[in-house]
Amino acid sequence: MGSNLISKARICLKPLKPFLTIKPPQLPPSARVLCTRHTGSNSGGRGNSGQTDGHGGVKNRTVRHRQRELWEDSVDGGGNSSTVRQKPFFPKSVFSAGTSKRTTEMLKRRAALASEEPEEEPEGRAPRAGKVQPPDRPLSAAEWKKLKESLGNWPRFDIKMIRVLFNSGAELGIAKSLLTFEAMETGTLSYELLLQYLSLCVKGGHDDEVFDVYDIMRGSFPSLETGATSLFIKSFSHTARWREALSILHDVKKVFTPSPRNYGDVIAAAMLHGDMTTAWALYDELIEKGLSPHQETWEALFKGVGNNKEVEAEVMPQSEHQERLLGVLLCMRNDQIYPQSSLASSIKTWFQSLTGQKWTGSWTSANPKGLCRCCGSELESIQLTTEEYHQLKDRVMTDIIQGRDVFNKTTPEELESFKAFVKRKPAFDVVVDGLNIANVNKDKSKQSATLLAVVSELERQGLSILVLGRKHMLQPSRSWDKHNMSLIQQKAHCFFTDNISEDDPFLLYAALHSGNHCRFVSRDLMRDHKACLPDGATRRLFFKWQRGHQMVVDGYVPEGKRVRFQSIPSYDTIVQTLGDSWHIPYDNTEDRTTYEVPQRWLCLTQKH
C-alpha cells in the first residue's frame, strides 16, 4: 500500500474504535457420515443430511428386479460404446439435470414477458452508485473533493465509491487514492472502508497490499469480524505466508466456528506446500464439526502435493493417502454428492497416476438398460432392496402419514376409513393422483377426459389401479363429466376424500402399503413430504424410491391418442464401486436443482 499511506493510516486510526462486532456464522447442513465399506444391503447406517438426495452403503453387484415390463417404452439409444463423441440419448425425466431450468425458460417464453424499460432517475435525486462511472485514473485529493461535490455530497461517499470501484474492476491505484483522500478529509479510515478496500485487494490478487491492510487492521482494531478474517485467510493461503492463515484460523476457532471455505482455503494451501498431515487433520476437523466441504476442497485433496520447490513436510505414504481419498468417495456416495466437472477431472487424473495400478478413466453415460456405455458394467438398480423398502415404509408411515401435522390435511376418521379401504382391496400396481393428473392439460373443461385417458392407458397395460380424488369430482359439471367419471370407476378402484383434504399422504400410504412393485402417477415432486423425514439417509432413500416409482405424464394428454409417460431409469445415479471399477456421476451443468440427477458419468476401470 505504500509506507506513507500506512503511516498516515496508523496515525489517523489511533482514536478510532471499531464499530463492527463478531457475529456467529450461519452454519451449512452437515455432510458428515461414517465412511465404512458395507457389503450388506443396508442403506448406509449413520448418515447425516447432505447436499442432495440418495442412499448410503456400498453393495456388491445387485440382482436386477424384473419390473420393467409394461412400464418402460424406451429404446437403447447408443449401445455399448466406449466413447461419447456421439451425443448419447438421455431419456426425458423430471429428475434429469437441467429439466427444471429448461421448463422455467419455456414458461417464460410462453408468457412473452416484456422487457423492462430502464428506470429514469427522478429530478433532484442523487444518482445511484451502480450508475456512477468510476474515475479512469488515480485522483488527487482536490479532484476527489470536486467529484464528491458534483454527486451532491453523497452520504457515505467513501463506502459507495469504493463499491463502485470494486464492481467495475478499477485499478488498485484509484482505490488507493480514494483512501488517501478520505484520510486527509476526515482524519480517519473506518473499519468498513478498510474492509471494502481489502475485498478489492483480494479480488485482484494484490497480496502485498493485503499484508499491509492486515498490519493496519490488526494494529488498530481489537478484533476482526468474519468478513475480514475470511478474506485474510483466503489471501494468505495463496502465498508463502500460508501458515499465517493457519494461525488466523486457530484464532477464529476460539470465538466461533470457521466456515467450510475458511477450512478449505487452508487445506488447499497445506496440500500445495506438501503438509498433507495438516491438510487431513483440518479436513477431519471440518467433518467432525458437521460442516460440508466445498468441491474445491476435495479437488485440492485429489490433486495432492503441488509442484512446490519448498516442500515443508514429508509426504504421506501413497497407501494412506489413497485410503483417505477412497473414503471421500464413499462419503460422496452416502450423501449422494456429485462432483463437478473440474473435481471429476482431478479424480480421474489421480486414479490414473496411482503407481502400478493401471487405472483407465473415461467420460461416458449409461444406456436405458442401466449399462455403462464405456465398460458395459451393470449399474446399481434403482429398485430398493427388501430391507431398504421396509425401512422407508416404516419411516414414511411414522413421519408423514402419522406425523404431527397430518390432521391439518385430513381427519382421523377419514384416514382410518382409507386404511380400511386399502386393506379390503388387493395390492395395487399403480396409484393415480386424480386431481393432479386431471390438471395436466390447461383446458379445465376436459379434466375428467384427461384423467380417463390416463386411467385407460394404465388399464390397457393390465394393471390394478387406484385413483385418489376428491368428492367434488363426483358432482357433474363442465369439468367433471358424469359419464367419464363413471367409466373411471369401472376401470379403477376409487377413493374420494373430503374437498379440504390433501391427496399426497393417501397416495404414499397406498403405494407403500401395496408393496415395492407399486408405482404412482403424479406431477408433484413430493419435496414437502420428503422434508418431513427425520434424517438425510431416509430422505435419500425416499428420493431413490421416488425416482424408481413415480410415473410422470410426458407433456400434455393428446385427445384421441395414447398417453405416454416419461421413462423411469433402471439404475441408480450414485457413486458406486466393485473394487476394480468405479462409476461416478458428475455435474457437467449449472442448471441442476437438488431434486435432479446428472446424466454424465466418469468410468474408472483397473486392468489386471
N, C-alpha and C positions, 0 to 999 in steps of 0.2 A: 504494500500500500504506500510505501514511502516513509522514510523516517520522520519527515516534517509533519505529515498528517498524523502519524502515530503519536508524536509528542503533543501536537495540538489537541488530539482527541483525548489523550490521557489527562491533560490539564483541564479540559472542558468537562470531563466526566467526573472529576473529584466530588463535586457537590450533588451528583445525580444519584437518585435512588431508583432501583428497578421497580417497574410497575406491573410486571407480569409474575405470577406465582406458578409454582409447579402444579400441574393438573394430572390426575390419574388417567392413564391412557385407556382407550377403548380396545378391549381385547377381542381378537377374532375367535371364531369357533375352534375347538381343538381338533387336531388331526392325529392325536396320539392313539396308537393301538399297540397291542402286543404282537410283535413281528416274529412269529414262530411258524415253522412249516407244518401244515396239517395234512395228514394222509387220510383222515376220515372224511365224513361228509358234513361236518358241522359248518356253521356259517361264519366262522371267524372268531368266535369267542368274545373277548372283551374289547370291542371296537367302539371308539367314540365317534362323534359326528365328524364327517369330512366335508370336502368342498362340493362333492356331488353325490349321486346315489349309486349303490352297487351292492356287492355282498362280499363276505370275507372268506378266509380259508383257502388253502391250496389243495386241490383234489387231483387224484390221478385221472387218466383219461376216462371221461364219463360215458356211460352207456346211453345211447340215444333212445328217447321215448318215441314210439310210433304214433305221433299225434298230428302229423301234417295232412293226412287225407281229409279232403273236403274243406280244409281251412286255407290252404295256400294255392295261389293261382299264379305263382311266379315262375320264371324261366331262368335257367343259368345263363347269365349274360356274358360270360367270358371264358369259361373253362378254367383249367388249372394252369394258368400262365405264370411264369416266373418273373415276368416284367410287368410294369404298369405304364408302359409307354402309351398303350391304348387306354382311353378313358373307360374305367370299369363301370358296370351297371350297378347303381345303388337303388335298391327298392325304395319307393316312396313311403315315408313314415313320419308321423308327428314327432317321433323321437330321434329323427336323424338331424345331425348338426346343421344349423342354419335354417331349418324349416320355419321356426318362429319368426326370424327376421324377414325371410322372403315373404311370408304371409302378411306381415305388417306392412311391408313396402307395397305389396299388391293392393291391400286395402286402401292405402294412402293414394295410390294412383287412381283407384276406382272412385275415391271421394273427390278426386281432382282438386286438391287443396290449392287455393290461390296463394301465390307468393306474396309475402307481406311487404308492403311499401316501407322504405326506410323512414324512421321517425325523424321529424324535424325538431330541432331544439327550440323551445319556447323563447320568445324575445326576453332579454334581460336576465336569462339564467346562464350560469357559468357552464361551459362545455364539460361533458363527462370525460373521465380520464381515458377511456378507451378510444375517444375521438381526437385526442391531442397528439400532434405529431412531435416526436422527441427531437431534440437537437441532433445534428449530424456531426458534431464535434464537441470537445470539452469547452465549457463556457467559463468566463471569468465571473467573479462574484457580482460585478455590476451587470453583466449580461443575464445572470440568473435572476437578479432582482427585477430587471426590466421585464423578463418573461413572466415572472410571478405577478407583477402588476398588470400585465396585459391579459392575464387569465382571471382578473377580478380578485386578486389576493386570495386564492383558494385557501380554505381551511385545510390544515394538514397538507400543505403544499409538498413538503419533502416526501411524505409517505406516498401520496398519489403519483408524484413524478417518478419516484424510483420504481413504482409498479409499472408505469408506462415504459420505462427503460427495460425492465425485466421482460415484459410481454413482447416488446419489439425486438429483443435481442441486440440492444445497443452496445456499443463498445464500452469496455470497462472504464476507460479514461473519462467518459462522460459522467458516469455514476460517481467516480471519484471526485470530479469537480463539483458535483452536487453536494457531496458530504463536506467538502471544504467550505462551500458557500454557507451551508447550514451551521457549521461550527462557528463561522465568523458572524453569522446573522443572529444566532440565538445564544451562543456561548456554550452549547452542549450538543451532544449527539445522543438521541434517545435509543433505548433498547430496541424499540420497534424498527427504527431506521437501520440500525446496525444489522438486525435480523434480516431485513429485506435486502440489504447490501450483501450479506452473507449468502443468501439464496442465489443472488445474481452471480456471485463468485463461483459457487459450487456448480451451478448450471453451466457456466463457461469453462469449467476445469481450471480455474486460476488458483492453484494450490497455494502458492506463496502468499497471495492475498488472504486466503482462508487462515493461514497460520498467523498473519498479522491481526486479523479480526479476533482470532482465538485469544491471543495475548491481551488485546484490549478488553474483551468482554470478561475474561476470567479475572483480570486485574481490577475491573470496575464494578462488577456485579457479584453479590454474594452467592447467587445461584442462577442457573440457566434452566429454562423450561424445555419441554420435549422437542420443540421445533429446532432450537439451536443445537441441542445435543445430537439430534439425528443428523443434522447437516454436517456437524463436525465429524461424527463417526463415519459418515459416508465419504467425506473428502479425505480424511486421514487414512482411511483404508486403502485408498488408491495410491498411496505414496510409500516411500521408505520409512516414514514415521508411523506405520500402521499399528505398532504396539501401543502408541498413544491412544488410538481408537479403542483398543482393548481396555486401556486404563479408564477411558471415559465410560465405556460400557459397564465396568465394575462400579464406578461411582453412581451411575444411573440406577443400578440394581439396589442400591441402599435406600432409594426413595420410592421407586415404582418399578413395575415390570417393563423391561425394554420391549420394543416391538419386534416382530419377526424380521422386519427389514433391518433393524439395528443388528440383530444377531447375524443375519445373512451377510451384511457388509463385512463384518469382522471374520466370519468363517471363510469367505472368499479370499480375504487378504491373507489369512493364515495358510490356506492351501497354496496360494500363489507363491508364498515365501517359504514353502516347504515344512511348515509346522503343522503336520497332519494331526498330531496328538491334540494340540489346542483346538484345531478345527472340529474334530469329532467330539471333544469334550463340550464345546459350545453347542454343537448340534444336539447332543444328548440333553443338555440343559434346556434348550429351546423346547424339545419334545416333552420333557418332564413338566414344564410349566403349562402344557396344554396348548401350545401355540402351533400354528400351521406354517411350515416353511414355505417360502416363495420358490417359484420354479428356478429362479436364478441361483438360489442356494444349492439346490440339488445339482444344477448344472456345474457349479464350481466344484462340488464333490466328485462328480463323474469326470471332470476334466483333470482333476488331480493336481499334482505339483507343477507349477508353471516353469517355463524355461528361464529361471531366475539365476543369475550368476552367483548370488549370495544366498544360498540355501541355509537357513538358520537352524535347522534341526534335522535329525535323522529321519528319513522317510519310513513310514510304517511299512512292514512287510506286505507283499502283494496279497498273500493269503488272507491276512486280517482285513486289509482294505477291501478286498473282494467280498468277504463275508458281510462287511458293513453295508456295501452298496447293494448287494442282493437283498439285504434286509430292507433297504429303502424301497426297492421294487415291490417287495411283499407288502410294505405299508401302503404303497400306491394301490395295490390290489385290494387290500382290506377296506380302504377308504374310497375306492373307485375314483382315484385321481388320474387324470390323463395328462401325460407330458405334452408340452407344447413342442412345436417343430424343432426349435433350437435345442431343447433338452433331449428330445428323441435322437437328434443327430449326435449329441455328446454321448448318450448311452450306446449308440451303435459304434461310435469310434472307440469307446472304452472296451466293449466286448472284443472287438477286432484286434485290440492292442494287447490282450492278455497273452503272455508268453507261453507258447507251446500248446495252446488250447484250440486253435483253428476255428474260431467263430466267424461266420459269414452273416452279414446283415443286409436286408433288402427291404425296400419300401413296397408295400403291396396292399391288398384289400381281401375281403372274404367274399366268396360267391354265395348265392342264396341258400345253398345246401350246407353252409357253415364250414366250408373247406378253405384253407389258406391258398390263395391263388399262386403263391410262390413255392411252398414246400409240399402242399397237398395235405397237410395235417388237418385233422378234425378239431375245430374249436369247441370249447366247453358249451354244453347245451344251455339254452335259456330256461329250460324247464327245471323247476325246483325238485330237489330230492324229497323223499318222503319225510325225512327229518326236518328239512327246511320248511316244507309245506305246513306241517303241524305246528312248528314254531311260529310261523307267520299267522296262521289261523288263530292260534291262542291269543297272540298279541292284538290282532285286529278285533277279535270278539271283546277283549277286555278294554282296550283303549279307544276304540272307535264306536263299536256297536253298543257297548255298555258304559261308555265314557260318561264323565260327569255332565257333559253338555248335550248328550244325545237327546234328552227330552225337551230341549229347545227346538228339536227338529221333528219330533213326533210325540206320542203319548205312551205311557207304559202299556195301556190296553191295546193300542194299535200294534205295538212291537210284539207283544205276546201273541196277538192274533196272527201276525205274519209268520212268526216262528212255527205256530201250529199248522198253518197253511203249507209251509215248506216241508214240514215233517210228514204231512199226509201225501205229498207228491213224490214221484220218482226223481232221482237225481237229474238235474237239468244239464244240458250240453252248452247252453248259452243263455245269458240273461240280458235283456234289452232294456235300456233306459228309455222308455217310450216317449216321454215329453222331450227329452234331449234330441232324440233321433227325428222326431216329427218336425223339429225346427231346423233341420239341415237345409231345406230349401227356404228361400226368402218369402215365397208366396204362402201367406198364412192360411189361405183358403184351401190349401192342399195338405194340411198337416196329417190328417188321417190317411190320405192316399200315400203320402211319403212313408209313414210308419207301416202301412200294409205292404208296400213294395219291399221294404227291408225284411219284414217277417216272412213274406212269401219266398224270398231268396233263401233264407235260412231253412224254411220248411223243405224247399227243393233239395237241400243237402241232407235231408233225413234227420234233422236234429230235434231234440226235445227242447222247447223254447219256453222261457218265462218272460212275459212282458210286464214291466212295472209302469204303472201310470197313476193318474190322479182322477178323482171321482168326477171332476168337471168334464173329462174326456168322454164320459158316457151320456152327457146331455147333448142331444142333437143340435148342431149349429152349423154355420157356414164352414167352420174349420174342422168340425168333427162330424163327419157324415155317418149316419146311423148304420147304413149298410156296410161301410168299410170297417167300422168298429165291430160289427157282428162277425165279419169274416176273420178279423184278427183274433177274436175269442174262439173261433173254430180251429184256427191253425196253431194257437199257442195257449199255454196256461197264462192267466192274467191275474194280477193283484192290483187294485186301485186304492191308493192311500188318500187320506184327507187332503184337501187342497192346500193346506198350510204346511204339510209335511215335506221333508226333503227326501229325495229318492235314493241318494247315494248310500246311506247306511243299509238300506234294504238290499240294494244291489250287491254290496260287498258281502253281506251276510249270506244271501242266496248263492252267490258264486262260490264262496269258500266252503259253505256247507255242502254243496253238491260234489265237491272233490277237485283234485288237481287238474282234471281234464276240462273243467268248465271254464268257458270264456265269457266275456261280457262285451256288449256293444254300447259305446258312448263316446262322445267327443270331449267329455270332461276329463282333465288330466289329473284329477284327484290330489292336487297339491295340498289343499287344506287338510284332507284326511291323513295324508302321509305325515304332515307336520304334527298330528296328534300322537304319533307313535313316540315311545319314550326315549329311544336311543338311535344313534346313527346306524348301527348294524341292522336293526329291524327296519328302519326307513330304506336302507339299501336293498334289503330283501323284498320289501314291498315293491320297490321300483323294478326289481328283476321280475317279480311275478306279474306286475302290470304290463311290462313290455312283451312278456310272453303270452299274455291272455287278453289284452284289450284289442278289440276289433274296431277300427275307425272307418267310417264310410269314406270312400275316395271321391272327394268333390261333392257335387250335387247328385241327387237321385233323379235320373232322367225318366220322363214319363214313357212307359211302354218298353223300356229297356232293362236289362238285368242290372242289379245293383252290384257294384264292385267294392271290395274292401282293400284298404292298404295292407301290404304284406306284413306278416309277423315274422321276425327273424327266428331262425332255428338255433342261433348261437348267442352266447352272452358276450357283451362288449366289456371286457375286463382284462387286466394284466394277468397272464397265465403262463405256466411253465410245465414241461415234462422232464426237466433235468437237462436234457441235451438240446432243448429248444426253448425259446421264449417268444411269446406273441404279445406285443404291447400296442394297444390302440393309442393313437396320439392325435392331438389337436392341430389341424392344419388350417383352422379358420378362426376368426374372431367373432363369428356370428353365433356360436353355440351357447345356448342357455343351459341352466343347471339340470333341466329335465330332458336334455338331448344328449346323444352319444356320438362320438366320432365315427367316421366311415373308413378311415385310413389306418393301416397297421404297420408296425415295424416287425419283421420276421427275422429272428436270430436263430441260426442252426449251427450245431457243432459237428465237425467232421471227425470221424474216428479212424 
